[in-house]
Amino acid sequence: MQMPKPNADILARKGEIVARLRQVLPASAVIDDPFETKAYECDALSAYRCPPLAVVLPANTEETAAALKACFEMGVPVVPRGSGTSLAGGALPTEDSVILGVARLNGVLETDYDNRFIRVQSGRTNLSVTGAVEANGYFYAPDPSSQLACAIAGNIAMNSGGAHCLKYGVTTNNLLGVKMVTMEGEVIEIGGAHLDAAGYDLLGLICGSEGQLGVVTEATLRILAKPEGARPVLIGFDSNEVAGACVSDIIRAGVLPVAIEFMDRPVIRAAENFTHAGYPDVEALLIIEVEGSEAEIAEQLEKITEIARRHNPVELRESQSAEESANIWKGRKAAFGAMGQINDYMCLDGTIPVSKLPETLRGITALSRQYGLDVGNVFHAGDGNMHPLILYDANKPGDLELCEAMGADILKLCVEVGGCLTGEHGVGVEKRELMHSQFGGDDLDIQMAVKDVFDPKWLLNPAKVFPLDASEGRRQ
């Protein structure tokens, strides 16, 4: 992966830059010791690392604005960082950039149950948003697998989803408003505590912009009343393709479960060994959850099991207790960590039409044989958000490059069948050069023109999203 050469002038001015940041921020909020900044040299795409020039950790919007304004005036690039769980290198620093972390912005500012919203600082973790309202019978719907650690800021930047996004939507469907600071240090508010804002949909532009347009410091989020009940069913099949066809038939029938999750044999085995969830020994596994009243649950599960039986499942098991439901989800939620115990892997993120699941899974299997690298598949099957895990040996010369080449071909396959390069992980550095595979020159120019408006010096989150050759003339 290529990164632009660092600005030698900025590197030479490190002392001056750090001194200026300490003038506008509390001394404890600025980190420049190379030993301490090492913790920020990568995110969850840990194959790539680069030490930043410095790190700033503001505690509120005002400090965020002061830090950004100072960096803008000094011409220093800034990399916004949530919790560092990005799997696409979205928070990877450059050697001449300052990391701006939002971890200290973690408060709940307002809760309104009558109007069903909560306003939080953007460094608050995803799961703790639900934790702030669940005692009153509410929850925050988007639930990425990293929800225990990931920050709302990162969720907004990447438009994150999760297992239950099939019914409730992804972040953009649950985001009502933001307070954001531009690179120049200007504080702006977009949207708010109401269903829809007047004028252009700027909120839709900000959500998913990957830190290219500004730094979100506060977010107003939609909260929902908890359903009466929920129940998962676990269905095992003797092939990936048959499981994919079952998902396609369920969606085609008009049934809307709250979640449809897919795991193949390598992931099933790893998750079972790690969690002892009681998974069957099958080639492919679907976890399908429905919710509502007992009558609604029974009706939905009857339709789902009827469709599943047409595909001759090896096992069909409906949860009979809260403990069994927790075990079914325990294995799925731990799948990524379980795979990490047995091998280095790269987690991809492409999205396809649900009807193309069988074809895409066959294509991934063919690419696995072609490259000689094993693949584990675990993903949100209901909305076609694929997460192939390519297994490789990080200590074997050339294996990472082989893995990257295979990953590129998988993502190109997603585009070829009518999908796109990313569903929730973002483009980051991982898919940056693949943007040419989905967008023509005019398409990229229009997208970059939007960044020109918000960040005319191109100082925010450098070397992300846009191919380096396409953005060369715009970068400072």
C-alpha positions in Angstrom: 0.0 0.0 0.0 1.4 3.4 -1.1 1.2 6.4 1.2 2.2 10.0 0.2 5.7 11.2 1.3 5.6 13.2 4.5 6.0 16.9 4.4 9.6 17.5 5.5 8.8 21.1 6.6 6.1 19.9 9.0 8.5 17.2 10.4 11.1 19.9 11.0 8.6 22.1 12.8 7.4 19.4 15.2 8.6 21.3 18.3 6.9 24.5 17.2 3.6 22.6 16.3 3.5 20.8 19.7 4.2 24.1 21.5 1.3 25.8 19.7 -1.1 23.0 20.5 -0.1 23.2 24.2 -1.0 26.9 24.1 -4.6 26.2 23.0 -5.2 22.9 24.9 -4.5 21.7 28.4 -1.0 20.2 28.6 -2.4 16.7 29.4 -4.4 16.8 26.2 -1.3 16.8 24.0 1.0 13.8 23.5 4.3 13.9 21.6 6.5 11.3 23.3 7.2 8.7 20.6 6.7 5.9 23.2 3.2 7.2 24.1 2.1 7.9 20.5 2.9 4.3 19.5 -0.5 3.3 20.7 -2.0 5.5 17.9 0.2 4.3 15.0 -2.5 1.9 13.6 -6.2 1.0 14.0 -7.7 -2.5 13.7 -6.2 -2.9 10.2 -3.0 -3.5 12.1 -1.0 -4.7 9.0 -0.3 -1.0 8.4 1.4 1.2 10.9 2.8 4.7 11.0 3.7 6.9 14.0 1.9 10.2 14.1 3.6 13.6 14.6 1.6 14.1 17.8 -1.8 13.2 19.4 -4.4 15.6 20.9 -7.3 14.4 23.1 -9.8 17.3 23.5 -12.5 17.0 26.1 -15.2 19.1 24.5 -16.2 20.9 21.3 -14.4 24.1 22.2 -11.1 22.3 22.6 -11.7 20.3 19.4 -12.2 23.6 17.5 -9.1 25.2 19.1 -6.9 22.2 18.0 -8.3 22.1 14.5 -7.9 25.9 14.0 -4.3 25.8 15.2 -3.5 22.9 12.8 -5.3 24.7 10.0 -3.2 27.8 10.5 0.0 25.8 10.6 -0.9 23.7 7.6 -0.8 20.4 9.6 -2.9 17.4 8.5 -5.3 16.0 11.1 -6.5 12.4 11.4 -9.8 12.0 13.4 -9.9 8.9 15.6 -12.7 7.3 17.5 -11.8 4.1 19.3 -9.4 2.8 16.7 -11.6 -0.2 15.7 -11.6 0.7 12.0 -10.9 -2.4 9.8 -10.2 -0.3 6.7 -7.3 1.8 8.0 -9.7 4.8 8.4 -7.6 6.2 11.4 -4.2 5.3 10.1 -1.9 8.4 10.6 0.7 9.8 8.3 4.1 10.7 9.7 3.3 14.4 9.4 -0.2 14.4 10.8 -1.7 15.0 14.2 -4.2 12.4 15.6 -7.3 14.0 17.1 -8.9 11.4 19.3 -12.4 11.8 20.7 -12.1 9.2 23.5 -12.6 11.9 26.2 -15.8 13.2 24.7 -17.9 10.5 26.3 -20.8 12.1 28.1 -24.6 11.9 27.8 -25.8 15.5 27.3 -29.6 15.0 27.0 -32.2 12.2 27.0 -35.8 12.8 25.8 -38.1 9.7 26.0 -41.2 11.6 24.8 -39.4 12.5 21.5 -37.3 9.3 21.5 -33.8 10.7 21.2 -30.5 10.9 23.1 -27.8 13.5 22.6 -24.2 12.3 23.4 -20.7 13.3 22.9 -19.2 11.4 19.9 -16.5 9.5 21.8 -19.2 7.5 23.7 -19.1 3.8 22.9 -22.0 2.3 20.9 -23.1 -0.2 23.5 -23.0 2.4 26.3 -25.7 4.5 24.4 -28.1 1.6 24.9 -26.8 1.3 28.5 -27.9 4.8 29.2 -31.5 4.2 28.3 -32.2 0.5 28.6 -33.5 0.8 32.2 -36.3 2.8 30.8 -37.2 0.3 28.1 -35.3 1.8 25.2 -32.3 0.9 23.0 -30.1 2.3 20.3 -30.4 0.0 17.2 -27.2 -0.1 15.2 -25.0 -2.9 16.8 -21.7 -3.5 15.0 -19.7 -6.5 16.3 -17.3 -4.0 17.9 -20.1 -2.2 19.8 -18.5 -2.8 23.1 -15.5 -0.6 22.1 -16.4 1.4 19.0 -17.2 5.1 19.3 -20.3 6.8 17.9 -17.9 9.2 16.0 -16.5 6.2 14.1 -20.0 4.8 13.5 -21.0 8.1 11.9 -17.8 8.3 9.9 -18.3 4.8 8.4 -22.1 4.6 8.5 -21.8 1.4 10.6 -24.5 -1.2 10.7 -24.6 -4.5 12.6 -26.5 -7.7 12.9 -29.9 -6.0 13.4 -29.6 -3.4 10.6 -31.9 -5.5 8.4 -34.9 -4.3 10.2 -33.7 -1.1 11.9 -31.2 0.3 9.4 -27.7 1.5 9.7 -26.3 4.6 11.4 -27.7 7.0 8.9 -31.2 5.7 9.6 -30.8 6.4 13.3 -28.9 9.7 13.3 -30.9 12.8 13.8 -28.3 15.5 14.1 -24.6 16.4 14.7 -22.4 19.1 16.0 -19.3 19.2 13.9 -16.1 21.2 13.7 -14.6 22.1 10.3 -10.9 22.0 9.7 -10.9 25.8 10.1 -12.2 25.4 13.6 -15.8 26.6 12.8 -18.5 24.8 14.8 -21.6 24.0 12.8 -24.9 22.1 13.7 -26.7 19.9 11.2 -30.1 18.4 11.8 -31.4 18.1 15.4 -34.0 16.5 17.6 -36.7 16.2 14.9 -37.6 13.8 12.2 -36.2 15.7 9.3 -34.3 18.9 8.7 -35.2 21.6 6.2 -33.1 22.2 3.1 -30.5 19.9 1.6 -29.7 16.6 3.3 -26.3 17.6 4.7 -26.6 15.1 7.5 -26.7 12.3 4.9 -23.6 13.8 3.4 -21.7 13.8 6.8 -22.7 10.3 7.8 -20.3 8.0 6.0 -17.9 10.8 5.0 -15.0 9.0 6.8 -13.6 12.1 8.5 -13.1 13.9 5.2 -15.4 16.8 5.9 -15.1 17.6 9.6 -14.9 16.2 13.2 -18.2 15.3 14.8 -18.2 16.1 18.5 -21.9 15.6 19.5 -24.6 13.4 18.0 -28.4 13.3 18.4 -29.5 9.7 18.0 -32.9 8.0 17.6 -33.7 5.6 20.5 -36.4 2.9 20.1 -38.7 1.1 22.6 -37.6 -2.5 23.2 -39.8 -5.1 21.5 -42.0 -7.4 23.6 -39.7 -10.3 22.8 -37.3 -11.8 20.4 -36.3 -15.3 19.4 -33.5 -16.7 17.1 -33.6 -19.8 15.1 -30.4 -21.6 14.1 -30.4 -23.4 10.7 -27.5 -25.6 9.4 -26.8 -26.5 5.8 -24.4 -28.8 3.9 -23.2 -26.0 1.6 -22.6 -22.3 1.5 -24.5 -21.9 -1.7 -27.7 -23.6 -0.3 -27.6 -21.3 2.8 -27.2 -18.3 0.5 -30.2 -19.5 -1.6 -32.3 -19.8 1.6 -31.5 -16.2 2.6 -32.5 -15.0 -0.9 -35.8 -16.9 -0.7 -36.7 -15.5 2.7 -36.1 -12.0 1.6 -38.0 -12.6 -1.7 -41.0 -13.9 0.4 -41.4 -10.6 2.1 -40.5 -11.8 5.5 -38.5 -9.2 7.5 -36.6 -10.7 10.4 -34.6 -8.4 12.6 -31.4 -10.2 11.6 -30.1 -12.9 9.3 -26.4 -13.8 10.0 -24.3 -16.2 8.1 -21.2 -18.3 9.2 -19.4 -21.0 7.2 -17.5 -24.0 8.5 -14.1 -22.4 9.4 -15.9 -19.7 11.4 -18.4 -22.1 13.0 -15.6 -24.3 14.3 -13.5 -21.3 15.6 -16.5 -19.8 17.3 -17.6 -23.1 18.8 -14.1 -23.9 20.2 -13.9 -20.4 21.6 -17.4 -20.0 23.1 -18.9 -23.5 23.3 -22.2 -22.1 22.1 -23.5 -25.5 20.9 -23.2 -25.0 17.2 -23.7 -28.0 14.9 -21.0 -29.4 12.7 -22.2 -28.1 9.3 -20.8 -26.4 6.3 -22.9 -23.2 6.7 -25.0 -21.8 9.5 -27.8 -19.1 9.5 -28.9 -17.3 12.6 -32.3 -15.7 12.0 -34.0 -13.6 14.7 -37.5 -12.3 14.7 -39.2 -10.1 17.3 -42.6 -8.9 18.5 -45.4 -10.4 20.5 -45.5 -14.2 20.9 -48.1 -14.4 18.2 -46.0 -12.4 15.8 -42.9 -14.4 16.6 -44.7 -17.7 16.0 -46.1 -16.5 12.7 -42.7 -15.3 11.4 -40.8 -18.3 12.5 -43.4 -20.6 10.8 -42.9 -18.9 7.5 -39.1 -18.9 7.9 -38.9 -22.6 8.8 -41.2 -23.5 6.0 -38.8 -21.8 3.5 -35.8 -23.3 5.1 -37.1 -26.9 4.9 -37.4 -26.5 1.1 -33.5 -26.4 1.2 -33.1 -29.6 3.2 -31.4 -28.2 6.3 -29.1 -30.5 8.2 -30.3 -28.9 11.5 -33.1 -26.5 12.4 -33.2 -25.4 16.0 -35.5 -22.8 17.4 -34.4 -21.2 20.7 -36.5 -22.4 23.7 -35.0 -20.1 26.4 -33.3 -16.8 27.0 -30.1 -18.8 27.8 -30.2 -20.6 24.5 -30.8 -17.4 22.6 -27.8 -15.8 24.4 -25.6 -18.8 23.4 -26.7 -18.6 19.7 -25.6 -15.0 19.6 -22.6 -15.4 21.8 -20.8 -17.5 19.1 -21.7 -15.0 16.3 -20.6 -12.0 18.3 -17.3 -13.6 19.2 -16.6 -14.9 15.7 -14.0 -12.3 14.7 -12.0 -12.7 17.9 -12.2 -16.4 17.7 -10.8 -16.4 14.2 -8.0 -14.1 15.4 -6.9 -16.8 17.9 -6.1 -19.3 15.1 -4.7 -17.2 12.3 -3.8 -13.8 11.0 -6.6 -12.5 8.8 -7.8 -9.6 6.8 -11.5 -8.8 7.2 -13.2 -7.5 4.0 -16.4 -5.6 3.7 -18.3 -5.6 0.4 -22.0 -5.4 -0.2 -24.0 -7.3 -2.8 -27.7 -7.8 -3.9 -29.1 -10.6 -1.7 -30.1 -12.6 -4.8 -26.4 -12.8 -5.7 -25.3 -14.5 -2.5 -25.0 -18.0 -4.0 -23.0 -16.7 -7.0 -20.7 -14.6 -4.9 -20.0 -17.4 -2.4 -19.0 -19.6 -5.3 -16.8 -16.9 -6.7 -15.1 -16.5 -3.3 -14.4 -20.2 -3.1 -12.9 -20.2 -6.6 -10.6 -17.3 -5.6 -9.6 -19.1 -2.5 -8.4 -22.0 -4.6 -6.7 -19.7 -7.1 -4.7 -17.9 -4.5 -4.1 -20.8 -2.2 -5.4 -18.9 0.9 -8.3 -20.1 3.1 -11.3 -17.9 3.6 -13.8 -17.8 6.5 -17.2 -16.2 5.8 -19.2 -14.5 8.5 -21.6 -11.6 7.5 -24.9 -9.9 7.7 -26.7 -12.0 5.1 -30.0 -10.2 5.3 -28.7 -7.0 3.7 -25.9 -8.6 1.6 -23.1 -7.1 3.7 -20.2 -9.6 3.1 -17.3 -10.0 5.5 -14.9 -12.6 4.1 -11.9 -13.3 6.4 -8.8 -14.1 4.3 -6.4 -16.1 6.3 -2.7 -15.5 5.8 0.7 -15.7 7.7 1.9 -12.2 8.6 5.4 -13.6 9.2 5.6 -15.2 5.7 7.2 -12.9 3.1 4.8 -12.1 0.3 1.7 -13.5 2.1 0.3 -10.0 3.0 0.6 -8.9 -0.6 -1.0 -12.1 -1.8 -3.9 -11.5 0.6 -4.3 -8.0 -0.6 -4.5 -9.1 -4.2 -7.1 -11.7 -3.4 -9.1 -9.2 -1.3 -9.1 -6.8 -4.2 -10.5 -9.5 -6.5 -13.2 -10.4 -4.0 -14.3 -6.7 -3.8 -14.2 -6.4 -7.6 -16.5 -9.4 -7.7 -18.9 -7.6 -5.3 -19.0 -4.7 -7.7 -19.4 -6.9 -10.8 -22.5 -8.6 -9.4 -24.2 -5.2 -8.8 -22.9 -4.4 -5.3 -20.3 -1.9 -3.9 -16.9 -1.8 -2.3 -18.1 -1.3 1.3 -21.1 -1.7 3.5 -20.0 -0.4 6.9 -16.2 -0.5 7.3 -15.6 2.4 4.9 -13.0 2.8 2.2 -10.1 4.1 4.3 -6.7 3.1 2.9 -7.7 -0.5 2.3 -10.0 0.1 -0.7 -8.8 3.6 -1.7 -7.2 2.5 -5.0 -10.2 0.2 -5.8 -12.5 3.2 -6.0 -11.5 3.3 -9.7 -13.2 -0.1 -10.0 -16.6 1.3 -9.0 -16.4 5.0 -10.1 -15.4 6.8 -13.2 -13.3 9.9 -13.3 -16.3 12.3 -13.4 -17.9 10.5 -10.4 -14.7 10.8 -8.3 -14.3 14.5 -9.3 -17.8 15.3 -8.0 -17.1 13.5 -4.7 -13.8 15.3 -4.3 -15.4 18.6 -5.1 -17.6 18.2 -2.0 -14.4 17.8 0.0 -13.0 20.9 -1.6 -15.9 22.9 -0.1 -15.5 21.5 3.5 -11.7 21.1 3.5 -10.2 23.3 0.8 -6.6 22.5 1.9 -7.2 18.8 2.1 -5.8 18.5 5.6 -8.5 16.2 7.1 -7.7 12.5 7.2 -5.1 12.5 4.4 -4.6 9.6 2.0 -8.0 8.0 2.7 -11.0 7.3 0.4 -9.8 8.9 -2.8 -7.2 7.2 -5.1 -3.8 9.0 -4.8 -3.5 9.6 -8.5 -7.0 11.1 -8.7 -6.5 13.5 -5.7 -2.8 14.4 -6.4 -3.6 17.9 -7.6 -5.9 18.7 -4.7 -3.6 17.7 -1.8 -1.4 20.5 -0.3 
